[in-house]
Structure formats: C-alpha cells, structure tokens
Amino acid sequence: MQLQQSVSAKMPAQKVIVWEALDATDPMTKAASQLYEKTLAADERIPWMWIEQSVQDRTKSKPRPGGWSRHLLLAAPEGRQDDPDALAGYVYGALLPGYGGYLCYVGVADWARRMGVGGRLYEQFFKVLRVDAGELGEPLPFVIWESHRPDPLAPAADWENWTARTRLFDRVGGLWVDGVDFLSPNFAADEEDDDVPPVPLQLFVKPLDSPESAFTPERLREVVGGLHERVYHNQPGSVLFDSTLPVACEPRLRPARAAGAQKSERGELV
Ligand SMILES: CC(C)(COP(=O)(O)OP(=O)(O)OC[C@H]1O[C@@H](n2cnc3c(N)ncnc32)[C@H](O)[C@@H]1OP(=O)(O)O)[C@@H](O)C(=O)NCCC(=O)NCCS
C-alpha cells in the first residue's frame, strides 16, 4: 500500500510516501532501526529485534484470533523510497482487539523535522488501524500512546523534544491523561536487576469511535488499567498497576500541550 500526499505547506514541492514495511531485511527497514535507536533513549525502547520479528510475521501468517495486529510504517520523499539516507520517519504500533489502538514508537529524521512528517505518520497509522478494526467488525474507540516527560534537570534539548512531542500530539488530536503517571518497566535494566526504578510515562489518547465525553475518570481508569494488563502483563494487585492507579486517582483528559510543562530557571516545572 503506498499513499501519496503533500506533506505540508512548509514542504510544497515534495511529496512524502508512507508505506508498510513488510521485509525485515530491506535496507529501508534497517534504516528505520538506526533511526529508532538514535531518536529514543534506551530506557524507552524495546529491542528492535522484536519489531523486526513482527514485520516478518506479518508476511508469514495471519494474526491469530484476538492477537495483536502490528504495523511498521515508513516515510520517505517520493522517488526515494529505496534510499536508506532518505528515510524521513517511522511509526510502529498495533491494534489490540477488544481494547483499542496502541502506538508504540514514532521518530522523524533530523533533516525531516517540522515538515509535517510526524503528523502524517500518525494520521496514516490511525487509518491503518481503522481498516484492521473494520476487518474484525469492531469499532476503534481510541488510540493510546505513552511518552516520557524529561526530568526537570534534563538538558534543554530534551525539553525541546518534549515540546515537539506535545505539539505533535496536539496537532493529531491527542489528549493528555492528566492525573496519571504510568509506571512502566525500565527496558534498559537487566531482568534480574530489581533496583532500577520504573519509568514514569505520560499517556495520550486520541478518541476515534468514542467521543471525548465518553472518557470519564472511570473509563480512563479502565483504559489505563487495560494498558497495564494487555501490554505489560501487570494485573491489579501488582506493584506497577496499583502504583499507577491509586484509589484516589481521578484521571481526566486535557489538551496535550498542557502536558508540555516548561522548566523554570530553578529547575521546577511551571
Ligand atoms: C517528536 C517528533 C516525532 C516530531 O516530528 P515532526 O515531523 O518534526 O513533527 P511535525 O512536523 O508533524 O510537527 C507537528 C507539530 O509539532 C510542532 N513541532 C515540531 N517540532 C517542534 C519543535 N522542535 N519545537 C516546537 N514545535 C515543534 C510543529 O510546528 C507542528 O505544530 P503545528 O502544526 O501546530 O505548527 C520528532 O521531533 C522526533 O522524531 N523526535 C525524536 C523522537 C521522539 O521523541 N519520538 C516521540 C516518542 S513519543
């Protein structure tokens, strides 16, 4: 599937093509692995091998009933889809039947930033998941994703990237789940290493077949709990699940840019 569209008014002469990676050995898929490792911190990412495996599995077998339907989408300027140096960005995620969409990772090459590529990848990902859900005869109530807000003392570049992220999320209609620090395992730690603290993530939801008003605090607790259960295999009663959703927690949706708190000169979030 190849889809063409102008990227944005900022890049009028160039079209970007977004397509699905179906060959893990393709140089473009390899280029995506390099971009992935370059643009995301080690504690935010799973091993690329797992993503590669899911690319291979798509061509070999149909997803089993109820199983995840995973997609890696790539973007490059028209006519350069075979040039690894021209890879503009990627997005990876899945439909989780009976739950919703889960966008795991997105990244745009330095040279292609602020040209609408990130927005384009999100929109295309939403469309692909709609097709998946339609094939199952299911609605697609929402797509959810996580993002790590930098530590208050993190370098300015990390805060700049956080601003870019929250603006992008805003642009694609994502809403911040205020009131929840989603505690996820640290993928950079060894499995036996119990001392590495979990990574607190902010969550963002794009309402699709469910209106924004359907995401009451109770529903949001279900959505957040569902993410723990389905993605991280943490059940109620486990430390990470219960620390993410303490009894008094009342999540609510707010504009994504409200999550883009800035660092004051004294290093506080304002
Ligand atoms: C975050 C990221 C994906 C944005 O991709 P992008 O292609 O540059 O985003 P877009 O061009 O589609 O821009 C989307 C919005 O964000 C804004 N934006 C993008 N970069 C920005 C920056 N550095 N500062 C301020 N705003 C920025 C754009 O202006 C646009 O908003 P607008 O439409 O209101 O003008 C990209 O910076 C990136 O790959 N960062 C590193 C990896 C990462 O953080 N991934 C996200 C993991 S959750």
The ligand as a MOL file (V3000), in Angstrom:
LIG
                    3D

  0  0  0     0  0            999 V3000
M  V30 BEGIN CTAB
M  V30 COUNTS 48 50 0 0 0
M  V30 BEGIN ATOM
M  V30 1 C 8.5160 14.4940 18.0300 0
M  V30 2 C 8.7800 14.3100 16.5390 0
M  V30 3 C 8.2850 12.9080 16.1340 0
M  V30 4 C 8.0060 15.3900 15.7620 0
M  V30 5 O 8.0530 15.0770 14.3710 0
M  V30 6 P 7.9120 16.2060 13.2260 0
M  V30 7 O 7.7990 15.5080 11.9350 0
M  V30 8 O 9.0010 17.1980 13.3690 0
M  V30 9 O 6.5110 16.8580 13.6090 0
M  V30 10 P 5.5630 17.7050 12.6380 0
M  V30 11 O 6.3850 18.3990 11.6000 0
M  V30 12 O 4.4770 16.8010 12.1490 0
M  V30 13 O 5.0070 18.8010 13.6060 0
M  V30 14 C 3.8820 18.6130 14.4370 0
M  V30 15 C 3.7060 19.8470 15.2880 0
M  V30 16 O 4.7830 19.9520 16.2200 0
M  V30 17 C 5.4520 21.2170 16.0830 0
M  V30 18 N 6.8740 20.9940 16.3110 0
M  V30 19 C 7.6370 20.0190 15.7660 0
M  V30 20 N 8.9000 20.1510 16.2150 0
M  V30 21 C 8.9160 21.2130 17.0560 0
M  V30 22 C 9.9300 21.8270 17.8430 0
M  V30 23 N 11.1960 21.3800 17.8500 0
M  V30 24 N 9.5700 22.8910 18.6220 0
M  V30 25 C 8.3090 23.3480 18.6330 0
M  V30 26 N 7.2960 22.7990 17.8960 0
M  V30 27 C 7.6060 21.7420 17.1290 0
M  V30 28 C 5.1810 21.6260 14.6490 0
M  V30 29 O 5.2960 23.0190 14.4810 0
M  V30 30 C 3.7480 21.1460 14.4810 0
M  V30 31 O 2.8490 22.0020 15.1460 0
M  V30 32 P 1.8970 22.9840 14.3080 0
M  V30 33 O 1.2810 22.1220 13.2650 0
M  V30 34 O 0.9700 23.4850 15.3430 0
M  V30 35 O 2.8340 24.0220 13.7380 0
M  V30 36 C 10.2930 14.4690 16.2000 0
M  V30 37 O 10.7520 15.6710 16.7690 0
M  V30 38 C 11.1500 13.3090 16.6850 0
M  V30 39 O 11.3420 12.3320 15.9690 0
M  V30 40 N 11.7160 13.4050 17.9180 0
M  V30 41 C 12.5910 12.3510 18.4380 0
M  V30 42 C 11.8540 11.0420 18.7080 0
M  V30 43 C 10.6590 11.2370 19.6160 0
M  V30 44 O 10.6870 11.9980 20.5600 0
M  V30 45 N 9.5770 10.4990 19.3000 0
M  V30 46 C 8.3370 10.5810 20.0400 0
M  V30 47 C 8.2800 9.4830 21.0370 0
M  V30 48 S 6.7600 9.5470 21.9500 0
M  V30 END ATOM
M  V30 BEGIN BOND
M  V30 1 1 1 2
M  V30 2 1 2 3
M  V30 3 1 2 4
M  V30 4 1 2 36
M  V30 5 1 4 5
M  V30 6 1 5 6
M  V30 7 2 6 7
M  V30 8 1 6 8
M  V30 9 1 6 9
M  V30 10 1 9 10
M  V30 11 2 10 11
M  V30 12 1 10 12
M  V30 13 1 10 13
M  V30 14 1 13 14
M  V30 15 1 14 15
M  V30 16 1 15 16
M  V30 17 1 15 30
M  V30 18 1 16 17
M  V30 19 1 17 18
M  V30 20 1 17 28
M  V30 21 1 18 19
M  V30 22 1 18 27
M  V30 23 2 19 20
M  V30 24 1 20 21
M  V30 25 1 21 22
M  V30 26 2 21 27
M  V30 27 1 22 23
M  V30 28 2 22 24
M  V30 29 1 24 25
M  V30 30 2 25 26
M  V30 31 1 26 27
M  V30 32 1 28 29
M  V30 33 1 28 30
M  V30 34 1 30 31
M  V30 35 1 31 32
M  V30 36 2 32 33
M  V30 37 1 32 34
M  V30 38 1 32 35
M  V30 39 1 36 37
M  V30 40 1 36 38
M  V30 41 2 38 39
M  V30 42 1 38 40
M  V30 43 1 40 41
M  V30 44 1 41 42
M  V30 45 1 42 43
M  V30 46 2 43 44
M  V30 47 1 43 45
M  V30 48 1 45 46
M  V30 49 1 46 47
M  V30 50 1 47 48
M  V30 END BOND
M  V30 END CTAB
M  END
